[in-house]
């Protein structure tokens, strides 16, 4: 119960942390500085956390840790998109290294921790964050013409009253909630079928490794237009539906491992395309806030719903019913993105937006 409480803190804190850090990134127009601040505080709170053994203290430190941790991904995505703007570089070329890191750690983390000992996990983690902190000083600075002193409230208001952006956020929650439920319970599912953690590790390694060539393909062939991106999201949501149906009828842990390979395509495409759609819809003046709000919905709200809904369904109805509900949610996402795609398909090319500001309006 204590472990479950600690693991649920992250998505809950992200509801506050993501918009908070996104706001200050746009307010200062200096996401690099915000990243550095978060990394320094991340190191401090994590080291205190790993040295604590009383639950009340651990819980308090986890609140602080996740406050400085959960917004790192959306802010770094925003900074990457800023840095490659008007250059020949593509987002996937940089994001694929995250997949490489995840794939490698999914495979080697257990033997590495076993070698160094669980008591030294804090120092291992801290070493990676310290290295990241040093590298962050070499990141580009978004503020080229001086810092802004006021937050662009009017642009933010237009963004949050944009029906397209709000629908995009709701659909993102719907399609990622089943994915988060699967991430939480797949090890339990495999173990219940007679599998082991080694199989889980290999399934995550291969799935994440498949994201690497996928990002390069998307960089080369995906057109950054509403019609192309929403059409691709509709197609991948349909693939999500098939994936959850297959998971629900699997009868062997080996079946689950092979089906898990679809994660590289489903999650990889939705992450890449969703980030690009958010960047496309959000005005530049509030891009960091927009990405943070997307991260709040994509990881925060869906994480809370998946933990509560998934845990109750798995316990009361079983894994098969959980995946049936997941398939239904994916089908809803497919329908929603298909309707948006039809809207842009029926529009005249002359009226198709060419900028995020126009789309958000």
C-alpha positions in Angstrom: 0.0 0.0 0.0 2.8 2.4 0.8 4.6 1.6 -2.5 1.3 2.2 -4.3 0.8 5.6 -2.6 4.4 6.7 -3.5 4.0 5.7 -7.1 0.7 7.6 -7.4 2.2 10.8 -6.2 4.0 11.5 -9.5 0.9 11.9 -11.7 -0.9 13.8 -9.0 2.0 16.3 -8.5 2.3 16.8 -12.3 -1.1 18.5 -12.3 0.6 21.3 -10.5 4.2 21.0 -11.6 3.7 21.0 -15.4 1.8 24.3 -15.7 3.9 25.9 -13.0 7.2 25.3 -14.8 5.7 25.8 -18.2 4.5 29.2 -17.0 7.9 30.3 -15.8 9.6 29.0 -18.9 7.3 31.3 -21.0 7.5 34.1 -18.5 11.3 34.1 -18.6 11.6 32.9 -22.2 14.5 30.8 -20.8 13.6 27.1 -20.5 17.3 26.2 -20.2 17.5 28.0 -16.9 14.3 26.3 -15.7 15.7 22.9 -16.7 18.9 23.6 -14.8 16.9 24.7 -11.7 14.8 21.6 -11.8 17.8 19.3 -12.3 19.7 20.8 -9.3 16.6 20.4 -7.1 16.1 16.9 -8.5 19.5 15.9 -7.3 19.1 17.4 -3.9 15.6 15.9 -3.2 16.5 12.5 -4.7 19.6 12.0 -2.5 17.7 12.9 0.6 15.0 10.5 -0.5 17.3 7.6 -0.9 18.9 8.2 2.5 15.5 8.2 4.3 13.7 5.2 5.8 10.6 6.7 7.5 7.5 6.7 5.3 6.3 10.1 6.3 9.7 11.6 5.4 9.9 9.6 2.2 6.5 10.7 1.2 7.2 14.3 1.7 10.5 14.1 -0.2 8.7 12.3 -3.1 6.3 15.2 -3.3 9.2 17.5 -3.8 11.1 15.1 -6.1 8.2 14.7 -8.5 7.6 18.5 -8.5 11.0 18.9 -10.0 10.9 15.7 -12.1 7.6 15.5 -14.0 8.0 18.7 -16.1 11.5 17.8 -17.4 10.2 15.9 -20.4 7.7 18.5 -21.8 10.1 21.4 -21.2 12.9 19.6 -22.9 10.7 18.7 -25.8 9.7 22.4 -26.1 13.4 23.5 -26.0 14.3 20.9 -28.6 11.5 22.0 -31.0 12.7 25.6 -30.5 16.4 24.7 -31.2 15.6 22.9 -34.4 13.2 25.5 -35.8 14.3 26.8 -39.2 17.1 24.1 -39.3 17.4 20.9 -41.3 17.2 18.9 -38.1 14.0 16.9 -37.1 12.5 16.2 -33.7 12.8 12.4 -34.0 16.6 12.6 -34.5 16.9 13.9 -30.9 14.0 12.0 -29.3 15.2 8.6 -30.5 18.0 8.9 -27.9 15.4 8.8 -25.2 14.2 5.5 -26.6 17.8 4.2 -26.7 18.3 5.1 -23.1 15.0 3.5 -22.0 15.7 0.3 -24.0 19.2 -0.1 -22.6 18.1 0.6 -19.0 15.2 -1.8 -19.3 17.7 -4.5 -20.1 20.7 -3.7 -17.9 19.2 -2.0 -14.8 18.5 -5.2 -12.9 22.0 -6.7 -13.2 23.6 -3.3 -12.6 21.7 -2.8 -9.4 22.4 -6.4 -8.4 26.1 -5.7 -8.9 26.3 -2.4 -7.1 23.7 -3.2 -4.5 20.3 -1.6 -3.9 21.8 0.5 -1.2 23.8 2.4 -3.8 20.9 3.0 -6.1 20.8 6.7 -5.1 24.4 7.3 -6.1 23.8 5.6 -9.4 20.8 7.8 -10.1 22.5 10.9 -8.9 25.5 10.2 -11.2 23.2 10.3 -14.3 21.4 13.4 -13.2 24.7 15.2 -12.4 26.0 14.3 -15.9 22.7 15.6 -17.4 23.1 18.8 -15.4 26.5 19.5 -16.8 25.3 18.8 -20.4 22.3 21.2 -19.9 24.7 24.2 -19.7 25.4 23.6 -23.4 21.8 23.8 -24.4 20.6 26.8 -26.5 19.0 29.8 -24.8 15.6 30.7 -26.1 15.7 34.3 -25.1 17.5 36.0 -28.0 16.0 39.4 -27.7 15.8 39.8 -24.0 13.6 38.3 -21.4 9.9 39.0 -21.3 8.6 40.4 -18.1 4.9 39.6 -18.6 3.1 36.4 -19.4 1.2 36.5 -22.7 -2.2 36.0 -21.1 -4.3 36.7 -24.2 -2.4 34.1 -26.2 -2.9 31.6 -23.4 -6.7 32.4 -23.2 -7.1 31.9 -26.9 -5.2 28.6 -26.7 -7.4 27.2 -23.8 -10.6 28.3 -25.6 -9.6 26.6 -28.8 -12.0 23.7 -29.4 -9.4 21.8 -31.5 -6.8 22.0 -28.8 -9.1 21.0 -26.0 -10.4 18.0 -28.1 -6.8 17.0 -28.8 -6.1 17.0 -25.0 -9.2 15.0 -24.2 -8.4 12.4 -26.9 -4.8 12.2 -25.7 -6.0 11.3 -22.2 -8.4 8.7 -23.6 -5.8 6.9 -25.7 -2.9 7.1 -23.2 -4.9 5.8 -20.2 -5.0 2.2 -21.5 -1.3 2.4 -22.4 -0.5 3.5 -18.8 -2.7 0.7 -17.4 -0.8 -1.8 -19.5 2.6 -0.4 -18.3 1.5 -0.8 -14.7 0.1 -4.3 -14.9 1.9 -6.1 -17.7 4.4 -7.6 -15.3 1.6 -8.9 -13.1 -0.2 -10.2 -16.2 2.9 -12.1 -17.5 3.7 -13.4 -14.0 0.1 -14.7 -13.7 0.6 -16.7 -16.9 3.8 -18.3 -15.6 6.3 -15.8 -17.1 9.1 -13.9 -15.3 10.6 -10.5 -15.0 13.3 -11.3 -17.6 10.6 -11.7 -20.2 9.1 -8.3 -19.2 12.6 -6.7 -19.5 13.2 -8.1 -23.0 9.7 -7.1 -24.2 10.3 -3.5 -23.1 13.8 -3.5 -24.6 12.7 -4.7 -28.0 9.6 -2.4 -28.0 11.7 0.7 -27.1 14.4 -0.3 -29.6 11.8 -0.3 -32.4 11.0 3.3 -31.7 14.5 4.4 -32.9 14.0 3.6 -36.7 10.4 4.7 -36.3 11.3 8.2 -35.3 13.7 8.4 -38.3 11.0 7.3 -40.6 8.5 9.8 -39.2 11.2 12.6 -39.5 11.5 11.8 -43.2 8.0 11.0 -44.4 5.5 12.6 -42.0 4.1 15.9 -43.3 3.6 18.4 -40.5 0.0 19.4 -41.6 -3.2 19.0 -39.6 -4.6 16.5 -42.2 -1.5 14.2 -42.1 -0.9 14.3 -38.4 -4.5 13.8 -37.3 -4.9 11.1 -39.9 -1.9 9.2 -38.6 -3.2 9.5 -35.0 -6.5 8.0 -36.1 -4.7 5.1 -37.8 -2.4 4.4 -34.8 -5.4 4.5 -32.4 -7.0 1.8 -34.5 -3.7 -0.2 -34.1 -4.0 0.4 -30.3 -7.5 -1.1 -30.5 -6.2 -4.2 -32.1 -3.3 -4.4 -29.6 -5.6 -4.4 -26.6 -7.9 -7.0 -28.1 -4.9 -9.3 -28.7 -3.7 -8.7 -25.2 -7.2 -9.6 -23.8 -7.3 -12.9 -25.6 -3.6 -13.9 -25.0 -3.2 -17.3 -23.3 0.6 -17.5 -23.0 3.3 -15.1 -21.6 5.1 -15.5 -24.9 2.0 -14.2 -26.7 2.1 -11.1 -24.5 5.8 -10.5 -25.2 5.2 -10.6 -28.9 2.1 -8.4 -28.7 4.1 -6.0 -26.6 6.3 -5.3 -29.7 3.4 -3.2 -31.0 4.3 -0.8 -28.2 7.1 0.5 -30.3 4.7 1.5 -33.1 1.7 2.6 -31.0 3.4 4.6 -28.3 6.2 5.8 -30.6 3.9 7.3 -33.2 1.5 8.8 -30.7 4.3 10.4 -28.7 6.1 11.8 -31.7 2.9 12.9 -33.6 1.2 14.2 -30.4 4.2 16.4 -29.6 4.3 17.8 -33.1 0.5 18.5 -33.1 0.8 20.3 -29.8 3.7 22.4 -31.2 1.7 23.1 -34.3 -1.5 24.2 -32.4 0.2 26.3 -29.7 1.3 29.9 -30.3 5.1 30.4 -30.0 4.6 32.8 -27.1 3.1 30.1 -24.9 4.8 27.1 -26.4 6.4 25.9 -23.1 3.1 26.2 -21.3 1.3 24.4 -24.1 3.7 21.5 -24.0 3.5 21.4 -20.2 -0.3 21.2 -20.3 -0.1 18.5 -22.9 2.3 16.6 -20.6 -0.1 17.2 -17.7 -2.9 15.5 -19.7 -0.7 12.9 -21.5 1.1 11.7 -18.4 -0.5 13.3 -15.3 -4.3 12.8 -15.7 -4.0 9.6 -17.6 -1.6 8.3 -15.0 -4.0 9.0 -12.2 -7.0 7.5 -14.1 -5.0 4.4 -15.2 -3.9 3.7 -11.6 -7.3 4.0 -10.1 -9.4 2.5 -12.9 -6.9 -0.1 -13.9 -6.3 -1.3 -10.4 -10.0 -1.6 -9.6 -10.9 -3.4 -12.9 -7.9 -5.7 -12.7 -8.8 -6.6 -9.1 -12.6 -7.0 -9.6 -13.0 -8.1 -13.2 -9.6 -9.5 -14.2 -7.0 -8.6 -16.8 -9.1 -9.7 -19.8 -11.9 -7.2 -18.9 -9.3 -4.5 -18.4 -8.0 -5.0 -21.9 -11.6 -5.0 -23.3 -12.2 -1.6 -21.7 -8.8 -0.5 -23.1 -9.9 -1.5 -26.6 -13.1 0.4 -26.2 -11.2 3.5 -25.1 -8.8 3.2 -28.1 -11.8 2.9 -30.4 -13.2 6.1 -29.0 -9.9 7.8 -29.7 -9.9 6.4 -33.2 -13.3 7.8 -33.8 -12.4 11.2 -32.4 -9.2 11.6 -34.4 -11.0 10.3 -37.5 -13.6 13.0 -37.2 -11.0 15.7 -36.9 -9.1 14.2 -39.9 -12.3 14.3 -41.9 -12.8 17.9 -41.0 -9.4 18.9 -42.4 -9.7 16.6 -45.4 -12.9 18.3 -46.4 -11.3 21.7 -46.1 -9.8 23.4 -49.1 -6.0 23.3 -49.2 -6.1 27.1 -49.5 -7.6 27.4 -46.1 -5.4 24.9 -44.3 -3.4 26.5 -41.6 0.3 26.9 -42.0 1.1 27.9 -38.4 0.4 26.9 -34.9 -1.0 30.3 -34.1 -3.6 30.1 -36.8 -4.6 26.6 -35.8 -4.9 27.6 -32.1 -7.1 30.5 -33.0 
